[in-house]
């Protein structure tokens, strides 16, 4: 079955660039500048939405005459219909007002209709459109062809969109317009009404064009069978409901339309190595294990495409915070399969009545990784279907023990203030049409698109550092919401006072170190031994990370300087491991033991969980390499797990801490013992 082609529209941009459009309006901007912004935005939106529409460009009021009908001052800038591209965008951006005062916008409309009539023949356009931007401030040479234009627009089913000055009955607005302009607006208004077109001002048009148009793509179906046991198999189809927006692919958006060629070179030192001689290596502990492509294929799990029900459970057993993946899917009965809709509907109804969900195993395609998910029964507009969401495996869960807030006491006024703020900023009370966040655009995508457009039009200019006004608006709450919540926010500022804690500075200037002065400002000579002490102080004051030379001093210095404890704790752990496993025997056990003692003392107050994880990993590594001497030192100095008695955040009891010091006999069993044991087992067989 052939796939349907995307709709393709032929669009003519008809833009007035004559002398009347160069005059500034009340807002200080000329009509031409507004036309340029509007037309440019139309093309940009089409470029970034990967639309199949094609464009032609016509200027009215040009100093050149270039059209098949030979109407004066009408220039067909782009005759052939082409996809939206950077050249077309540059042509619009380079538009300049001319000194032509007598161009006829009705002639331009006739040329646009003629262009659509002849240039779309034999091409598979699904619709035709003329977008006209003019202030209609030029005198028409003749109105004899108005009725003919209207009939042709109707016969060809051309959509006419007119963007110009605000056309209304406001007398104050009409006073600023010339008699010619008012008559022109009346005539174009009549034409738009006759052909059922659209007419709007720049403010309304730019409101619709503020953001880039999202790519509209048809969801690809995923066909499979929902298997329940060995007897029941229901044909279903899955569709993605949400999918994260992918950022621009630079290869596809090359401004110069030239392919981007990438080359990868493998080097061993300065010598180039052939790609065929390179395989991947993975670090397990301190050993690099090479794995070839064949190894990877043999190691991969072999699976078949499936969608199997593992079982059913209550809905409350699958809380929302367990939802994983980057998308949700519709699961609906397969179209055209007799009985599929009845089976799915029956299953959904039964699960809804019992408030249950189905747990399923999903394999997208052959040899894909198996995933576990939940089928959530849903009924919308009397149609029964499932939502599928991915669930985590046990290895995916991250357990975090958060500190208790039981000691934090809030006053009733503070509770009430927070409650009032929530009420003032509650979006659930808004209608869907009024909710400003129901269709929120991704500001990162918008900003990137803006930067690409700027670079395409101004390749030699530096990118602007300021965000556009539209992006700033997207990153802030709506003014009306902030205004409503202003009283609550003021009350919270009063009730919850934040105080900035100043960090003490321990850095000294060189002048302070190498010079000394009396109260009279007379310089005093510094003694060599004092200078040595000053240099040591200077070195210590500029410590940036913990080293193996003086780990204890570095740790204390960085803590004094206000470095995050988690950061210096990680550094200290790495240094201790280096001193134990990677240093020479001459280092001994004194330095790593002293560092471990200091780390335990500080972690006992600030981070017992981090220390317990670390010392447990140290134990495993020591047992693995047979370094029992150092482990005996740890046991002797009681440097094991931090218990809940020492810090309530710890989950380790004193009995568990004592057991931790013990080493099971099997853990110290040598490789030779294992070999002997294996031989004994073989003899028994």
C-alpha positions in Angstrom: 0.0 0.0 0.0 1.5 3.3 -1.1 2.1 6.0 1.6 0.2 9.3 1.2 2.4 12.2 0.2 2.5 15.3 2.4 0.3 18.2 1.4 2.2 20.8 -0.7 1.0 24.4 -1.0 2.1 26.9 -3.6 2.6 30.3 -1.9 3.1 33.7 -3.6 4.6 36.4 -1.3 3.4 39.7 -2.8 5.2 42.6 -1.0 4.8 46.3 -1.6 8.3 48.1 -1.6 7.2 51.4 -3.2 7.9 54.9 -1.7 4.7 55.1 0.4 5.7 52.1 2.5 8.9 53.8 3.6 7.1 56.3 5.8 7.2 55.7 9.6 4.0 54.9 11.4 3.0 56.1 14.9 5.1 53.4 16.5 8.3 54.7 14.8 8.6 51.8 12.4 8.0 51.9 8.6 5.5 49.7 6.9 8.4 48.1 4.9 10.2 47.1 8.1 7.1 45.4 9.4 6.6 43.7 6.0 10.1 42.4 6.1 9.8 41.0 9.6 6.5 39.4 8.8 7.5 37.8 5.5 10.9 36.7 6.9 9.1 35.0 9.8 6.8 33.2 7.4 9.8 31.7 5.5 11.7 30.9 8.7 8.8 28.9 10.2 8.5 26.9 7.0 12.3 26.2 6.9 12.4 24.9 10.4 9.2 22.9 10.2 10.5 20.9 7.2 7.4 21.9 5.3 6.9 20.7 1.7 5.3 24.1 0.7 7.0 26.1 -2.1 7.3 29.8 -2.5 7.5 32.5 -5.2 8.3 36.2 -4.5 6.9 39.3 -6.2 7.7 42.9 -5.5 5.2 45.7 -6.1 6.7 49.2 -6.5 10.0 47.9 -7.7 12.3 50.1 -9.9 12.4 47.1 -12.3 9.7 45.7 -14.5 9.9 41.9 -14.8 6.7 40.0 -15.3 4.9 38.1 -18.1 2.1 40.7 -18.3 4.6 43.6 -18.6 2.8 45.6 -15.9 5.0 48.5 -14.8 7.0 48.4 -11.6 6.0 44.7 -10.9 9.1 42.5 -10.4 8.8 38.7 -10.1 11.9 38.2 -7.9 11.5 34.4 -7.7 9.4 33.0 -10.6 9.8 29.3 -10.1 8.2 27.8 -7.0 11.0 26.6 -4.7 11.1 25.2 -1.2 11.7 27.8 1.5 15.5 28.3 1.7 18.2 30.8 2.9 18.4 32.5 -0.5 14.7 33.4 -0.4 15.1 34.6 3.2 18.1 36.8 2.2 16.1 38.3 -0.7 13.4 39.3 1.7 16.0 40.6 4.3 17.7 42.7 1.6 14.5 44.5 0.5 14.8 48.2 0.3 12.1 50.9 -0.4 12.2 52.5 -3.8 11.2 56.0 -4.9 8.3 54.6 -7.1 5.0 56.3 -6.1 2.7 55.0 -8.9 2.8 51.2 -8.5 -0.6 49.5 -8.7 -1.1 46.9 -6.0 -4.1 45.5 -8.0 -1.7 44.8 -10.9 0.6 42.9 -8.5 -2.4 40.8 -7.5 -3.2 40.0 -11.1 0.4 39.0 -11.8 0.4 36.7 -8.7 -2.8 35.0 -9.9 -1.3 34.6 -13.4 1.9 33.1 -11.9 -0.1 30.6 -9.9 -2.1 29.7 -13.0 0.9 28.9 -15.3 3.7 27.9 -12.9 1.7 25.2 -11.0 0.5 23.3 -14.1 1.6 19.7 -14.0 2.8 19.9 -10.4 1.2 18.2 -7.5 0.2 21.2 -5.3 -2.7 20.5 -3.0 -3.6 24.2 -2.5 -2.6 27.7 -3.6 -2.2 30.8 -1.6 -1.3 34.5 -2.0 0.1 36.4 1.0 -0.2 40.1 0.2 1.6 42.8 2.3 0.7 46.4 1.4 -0.6 49.6 2.9 -2.7 50.3 -0.2 -1.5 53.9 -0.3 -0.9 54.1 -4.1 -3.6 55.3 -6.6 -5.0 52.5 -8.7 -4.6 53.0 -12.5 -7.9 51.2 -13.2 -10.5 49.1 -11.4 -11.8 47.4 -14.5 -10.4 44.0 -13.7 -11.6 43.7 -10.1 -14.6 41.4 -10.9 -12.4 39.3 -13.1 -9.8 38.9 -10.4 -12.5 37.9 -7.9 -13.9 35.3 -10.2 -10.4 33.9 -11.0 -9.6 33.6 -7.3 -12.8 31.7 -6.7 -12.4 29.4 -9.7 -8.8 28.5 -8.9 -9.7 28.2 -5.2 -6.8 30.5 -4.2 -6.6 31.4 -0.5 -6.0 35.1 -0.2 -4.3 36.4 3.0 -3.9 40.2 3.3 -1.6 41.6 6.0 -1.5 45.4 6.3 -2.4 48.3 8.5 -5.2 47.7 11.0 -8.5 48.1 9.1 -11.2 49.2 11.4 -13.9 51.9 11.8 -11.9 53.9 14.4 -12.2 57.5 13.3 -8.9 58.4 15.0 -7.2 55.8 12.9 -8.8 57.0 9.7 -7.6 60.5 10.3 -4.0 59.4 9.9 -4.7 57.7 6.6 -4.9 59.4 3.2 -8.1 59.3 1.1 -6.3 57.0 -1.4 -5.4 54.6 1.4 -8.9 54.5 2.8 -10.3 53.7 -0.7 -7.7 51.0 -1.2 -8.6 49.4 2.1 -12.3 49.4 1.2 -11.5 47.7 -2.1 -9.2 45.0 -0.8 -11.7 44.4 2.0 -14.4 43.8 -0.5 -12.2 41.4 -2.5 -11.3 39.4 0.7 -14.9 39.1 1.6 -15.9 37.9 -1.8 -13.3 35.2 -1.9 -13.7 34.2 1.8 -10.1 35.2 2.5 -8.3 36.6 5.6 -7.3 40.1 6.4 -5.4 41.3 9.5 -3.0 43.9 10.8 0.7 43.4 11.6 0.1 43.1 15.4 -2.3 40.2 14.9 -0.1 38.5 12.3 3.1 38.7 14.3 1.3 37.3 17.3 0.7 34.1 15.3 4.2 34.1 13.8 6.1 34.8 17.1 7.2 31.2 17.5 8.6 28.8 15.0 6.1 26.3 13.6 6.5 22.8 15.0 7.2 19.9 12.6 3.9 18.2 12.0 4.5 14.6 11.3 2.2 11.6 11.3 2.8 9.1 14.1 4.3 5.9 12.8 2.3 2.8 13.9 3.9 -0.1 15.8 2.0 -3.3 15.1 2.2 -6.2 17.5 0.1 -8.7 19.4 -0.8 -8.3 23.1 -0.3 -11.8 24.4 -1.9 -13.0 27.6 -0.6 -16.5 28.4 -0.4 -19.0 25.5 -4.0 -18.9 24.4 -5.0 -15.2 24.1 -3.4 -12.9 21.4 -5.0 -9.5 20.6 -3.7 -7.6 17.6 -2.8 -4.0 18.7 -1.2 -0.9 17.3 0.9 1.6 19.2 1.4 5.3 18.5 3.6 7.8 20.3 1.7 10.4 22.2 4.7 12.5 23.1 8.3 12.6 21.8 11.0 15.1 22.8 11.8 17.7 20.1 15.2 17.0 18.5 17.5 19.9 18.1 18.8 20.9 14.6 20.9 18.4 12.7 23.8 20.5 11.5 24.5 18.4 8.5 20.9 18.9 7.2 20.9 22.6 7.9 24.2 23.5 6.2 23.8 27.1 5.2 25.9 26.7 2.0 23.9 23.5 1.1 27.1 21.5 0.9 27.6 18.1 2.5 29.6 18.1 5.7 32.2 15.4 5.5 33.5 13.9 8.8 36.7 11.9 9.1 37.9 9.9 12.1 41.6 9.1 12.5 43.0 6.7 15.1 46.4 7.5 16.5 48.9 5.5 18.6 51.2 8.2 19.7 52.0 10.0 16.5 51.4 7.0 14.2 48.1 6.5 12.5 46.4 3.2 13.1 44.1 1.5 10.6 40.5 1.3 11.8 40.4 -2.5 11.2 43.1 -2.8 13.9 41.1 -1.0 16.6 38.7 -2.6 18.9 36.9 -1.4 22.0 38.3 -1.9 25.5 36.4 -1.7 28.7 37.8 -1.0 32.2 36.8 -3.5 34.8 38.5 -2.6 38.1 42.1 -1.8 37.0 42.1 -4.2 34.1 41.4 -3.2 30.5 39.4 -6.0 28.7 39.3 -5.8 24.9 36.0 -6.8 23.3 35.7 -7.1 19.5 32.6 -6.6 17.4 32.0 -10.4 17.3 32.2 -10.6 21.1 29.6 -7.8 21.4 27.3 -9.7 19.0 27.6 -12.9 20.9 27.2 -11.2 24.3 24.0 -9.4 23.2 20.7 -10.8 24.5 18.7 -12.6 21.8 15.0 -11.5 21.8 11.9 -11.6 19.6 9.4 -8.8 19.0 6.7 -9.2 21.6 4.2 -7.4 23.9 3.4 -9.9 26.7 1.3 -9.4 29.8 3.3 -10.5 32.9 0.4 -9.9 35.2 -2.0 -7.4 36.7 -1.8 -5.1 39.8 -3.6 -2.4 41.5 -3.2 1.1 40.0 -1.8 2.5 43.2 1.1 0.1 43.0 2.3 2.0 39.9 2.8 5.6 41.1 3.5 8.4 38.6 7.0 8.9 39.9 7.9 5.4 38.5 7.1 6.4 34.9 10.2 6.3 32.8 11.2 6.7 29.1 11.0 9.7 26.9 7.4 9.2 25.6 4.0 7.8 26.3 2.1 5.6 23.8 -1.4 5.0 22.7 -2.2 1.3 22.5 -5.3 0.7 20.4 -6.9 -2.3 18.7 -5.4 -3.0 15.2 -7.4 -1.5 12.5 -9.1 -3.9 10.1 -8.8 -7.0 12.4 -12.1 -8.4 13.3 -12.6 -8.9 17.0 -9.6 -6.8 18.1 -11.7 -3.8 19.2 -14.1 -6.0 21.2 -11.2 -7.8 23.0 -9.4 -4.5 23.8 -12.6 -2.8 25.0 -13.5 -5.8 27.2 -10.0 -5.8 28.8 -10.0 -2.0 29.4 -13.5 -2.1 31.0 -12.5 -5.0 33.3 -9.4 -3.2 34.4 -11.2 0.1 35.0 -13.8 -1.6 37.1 -11.1 -3.2 39.3 -8.8 -0.1 39.3 -6.0 -2.2 38.0 -3.2 -2.0 35.4 -1.4 -4.6 33.3 2.3 -5.1 33.6 3.8 -6.0 30.2 7.1 -7.0 28.7 7.9 -5.1 25.5 10.5 -5.9 22.8 10.3 -3.3 20.1 11.9 -5.4 17.4 14.0 -8.6 17.0 17.1 -8.5 19.4 16.0 -5.2 20.9 16.5 -4.7 24.7 13.4 -5.9 26.6 11.6 -3.3 28.6 9.0 -3.5 31.3 5.9 -1.2 31.3 2.4 -0.6 32.4 -0.8 -0.5 30.4 -3.1 2.0 31.9 -6.8 1.5 30.9 -8.4 4.7 29.6 -11.8 5.8 28.2 -12.1 9.0 26.3 -15.1 10.0 24.2 -16.5 6.5 24.6 -13.4 5.0 23.0 -11.5 2.4 25.1 -7.7 2.1 24.8 -4.5 1.9 26.8 -1.7 4.3 27.7 1.7 2.5 27.7 4.4 3.9 30.0 7.8 2.4 30.6 8.7 1.3 34.2 12.1 1.0 35.9 14.0 -2.2 36.6 15.4 -2.7 40.0 18.8 -1.5 38.8 17.3 1.7 37.6 16.2 2.9 41.0 18.3 5.4 42.9 17.8 5.4 46.6 18.4 8.7 48.3 18.1 9.2 52.1 17.0 12.7 52.6 17.5 14.5 55.9 14.5 14.7 58.1 12.6 18.0 58.2 11.0 17.2 61.5 13.1 19.8 63.3 11.9 22.6 61.0 9.0 24.4 62.7 6.8 26.7 60.6 4.4 29.2 62.1 0.8 29.3 61.1 1.3 32.6 59.2 4.0 31.0 57.1 1.8 28.0 56.3 -1.1 30.4 55.3 1.3 32.6 53.2 2.4 29.5 51.1 -1.2 28.3 50.7 -2.3 31.8 49.5 0.6 31.9 47.0 -0.5 28.5 45.6 -4.1 29.7 45.2 -3.0 32.9 43.5 -0.8 31.1 41.0 -3.1 28.1 40.4 -3.4 27.3 36.7 -6.0 24.7 37.1 -8.7 27.4 37.5 -8.1 28.7 34.0 -9.9 27.4 30.9 -7.8 25.5 28.4 -8.0 28.4 25.9 -6.8 30.8 28.6 -4.0 28.6 30.0 -0.8 30.2 28.7 1.2 27.0 29.5 -1.0 24.4 27.8 1.0 24.8 24.5 4.3 26.0 25.9 7.0 26.2 23.3 10.6 25.0 24.1 12.7 28.1 24.6 15.9 26.3 23.9 14.7 25.3 20.4 13.4 28.8 19.7 16.6 30.4 20.7 18.7 28.0 18.6 16.6 28.6 15.6 16.9 32.4 16.1 20.7 32.1 16.2 20.8 30.0 13.1 18.7 32.5 11.2 20.9 35.4 12.4 24.0 33.6 11.3 22.5 32.7 7.9 21.7 36.3 7.2 24.8 37.8 8.9 27.6 35.2 8.6 30.4 37.7 9.5 28.6 39.2 12.5 28.9 38.1 16.2 25.9 36.4 17.6 23.8 38.6 19.9 24.3 38.0 23.6 20.9 39.1 24.7 17.9 36.8 24.4 15.0 38.0 22.2 12.0 39.6 23.8 9.8 36.6 22.9 12.2 34.1 24.6 12.4 36.2 27.7 8.6 36.2 27.9 8.5 32.4 27.6 10.9 32.1 30.6 8.8 34.3 32.9 5.3 33.9 34.4 2.6 35.8 32.7 2.3 39.4 34.1 -1.3 39.0 35.1 -0.4 35.9 37.2 2.5 37.8 38.9 0.2 40.8 39.5 -2.4 38.5 41.2 0.3 36.9 43.4 2.2 40.2 44.3 0.6 40.4 47.7 1.4 36.8 48.6 5.0 37.2 47.4 5.5 40.3 49.5 4.2 38.5 52.5 6.6 35.5 51.9 9.5 37.9 51.6 8.6 39.3 55.0 8.0 35.9 56.7 10.9 34.0 55.1 14.0 36.2 55.5 17.1 35.0 53.6 20.5 36.1 54.9 23.6 36.0 52.9 26.5 34.3 54.6 29.8 35.9 53.7 32.6 33.5 53.0 35.9 34.4 54.8 38.8 35.1 52.5 42.0 33.3 53.4 44.0 34.5 50.4 46.9 36.9 51.0 48.5 39.3 48.7 52.1 38.9 47.9 52.8 42.3 49.4 51.4 41.2 52.7 53.6 38.1 52.7 57.0 39.5 51.6 56.8 42.9 53.3 56.5 44.0 56.9 56.0 47.5 58.2 55.8 49.3 61.5 53.0 51.6 62.6 55.0 54.5 61.2 54.9 53.0 57.7 58.7 52.1 57.8 59.5 48.9 55.9 61.3 46.3 57.9 63.6 43.6 56.4 62.2 40.1 56.4 64.3 37.3 57.8 65.0 34.3 55.6 63.2 31.9 58.0 60.2 34.2 58.1 60.3 34.3 54.3 60.2 30.5 54.2 57.2 30.4 56.5 55.5 33.0 54.2 56.1 30.9 51.1 54.7 27.8 52.8 51.6 29.9 53.7 51.4 31.2 50.2 51.4 27.7 48.8 48.8 26.5 51.2 46.6 29.4 50.5 46.4 28.5 46.8 45.4 24.8 47.3 42.8 23.9 44.6 42.6 20.1 45.1 43.8 17.4 47.5 47.1 15.8 46.6 49.1 12.8 47.8 51.8 14.9 49.4 49.8 16.4 52.3 46.2 15.1 51.9 45.2 16.0 55.5 46.4 19.6 55.2 44.8 20.0 51.7 41.5 18.6 53.0 41.4 21.0 55.9 42.4 24.0 53.8 39.8 23.4 51.2 37.2 23.0 53.9 38.2 26.3 55.4 37.9 28.0 52.0 34.3 26.9 51.8 34.6 24.2 49.1 31.5 21.9 48.9 32.0 19.0 51.3 30.9 16.4 48.7 33.5 17.6 46.3 36.5 17.4 48.7 35.1 14.2 50.1 35.3 12.6 46.7 38.8 14.0 46.2 40.0 12.6 49.6 38.6 9.1 48.7 40.5 9.1 45.4 43.7 10.1 47.1 43.3 7.4 49.8 42.8 4.7 47.1 45.9 6.0 45.3 48.0 5.8 48.5 46.7 2.2 49.2 46.7 0.6 45.8 48.9 2.6 43.4 51.8 4.0 45.5 55.0 2.1 46.2 55.6 0.1 49.3 57.8 2.8 50.8 54.7 4.9 51.4 53.5 2.4 54.0 50.2 2.5 55.8 50.7 5.6 58.0 49.6 8.3 55.4 46.5 6.5 54.0 45.4 5.6 57.6 45.8 9.1 58.8 43.8 10.4 55.8 41.1 7.8 56.4 40.9 8.8 60.1 40.4 12.4 59.2 37.8 11.7 56.5 35.8 9.5 59.0 35.8 12.2 61.7 34.4 14.8 59.3 32.0 12.4 57.5 30.6 11.3 60.9 29.1 14.8 61.2 28.4 15.7 57.6 28.0 12.7 55.3 28.0 9.2 57.0 26.3 7.5 54.0 29.2 8.6 51.7 31.8 7.3 54.1 30.0 4.0 54.6 29.8 3.4 50.8 33.5 4.2 50.5 34.8 2.0 53.3 32.7 -0.9 52.0 34.3 -0.6 48.6 37.7 -0.4 50.2 37.0 -3.7 52.1 36.1 -5.5 48.9 39.2 -4.3 47.0 41.5 -5.2 49.9 40.0 -8.7 50.1 40.3 -9.1 46.3 44.0 -8.3 46.2 44.8 -10.1 49.5 45.9 -6.9 51.3 44.9 -8.2 54.7 47.5 -6.2 56.6 45.9 -2.9 55.8 42.5 -4.2 56.7 43.7 -5.3 60.1 44.9 -1.7 60.7 41.4 -0.4 59.8 39.9 -2.9 62.3 42.4 -2.0 64.9 41.7 1.7 64.6 38.0 1.2 64.4 37.7 3.0 61.0 34.8 0.9 59.8 31.1 1.9 59.2 29.6 4.9 60.9 26.7 3.8 63.0 23.3 5.3 63.7 24.5 6.0 67.3 27.2 8.3 65.9 24.9 10.0 63.4 21.1 9.4 63.1 21.3 9.7 59.3 23.2 6.4 59.2 21.2 3.2 58.7 23.9 1.0 60.2 23.3 -0.5 63.7 26.2 -1.1 66.1 25.8 -4.9 65.6 26.0 -4.5 61.9 29.2 -2.4 62.2 30.8 -5.1 64.4 29.9 -7.8 61.8 31.4 -5.6 59.0 34.9 -6.0 60.5 34.7 -9.8 60.2 36.0 -11.5 57.0 34.4 -14.8 56.1 36.8 -17.7 55.5 35.5 -18.2 51.9 36.4 -14.6 51.1 40.1 -15.3 51.8 40.1 -18.7 50.0 43.0 -18.8 47.5 42.7 -19.6 43.9 44.5 -22.9 44.6 41.8 -23.9 47.1 39.2 -23.2 44.4 41.0 -25.4 42.0 41.3 -28.2 44.5 37.7 -27.9 45.4 36.8 -28.2 41.7 38.9 -31.3 41.3 37.3 -32.9 44.4 33.9 -32.3 42.8 34.9 -33.8 39.6 36.2 -36.9 41.4 32.9 -37.2 43.2 31.1 -37.1 39.8 
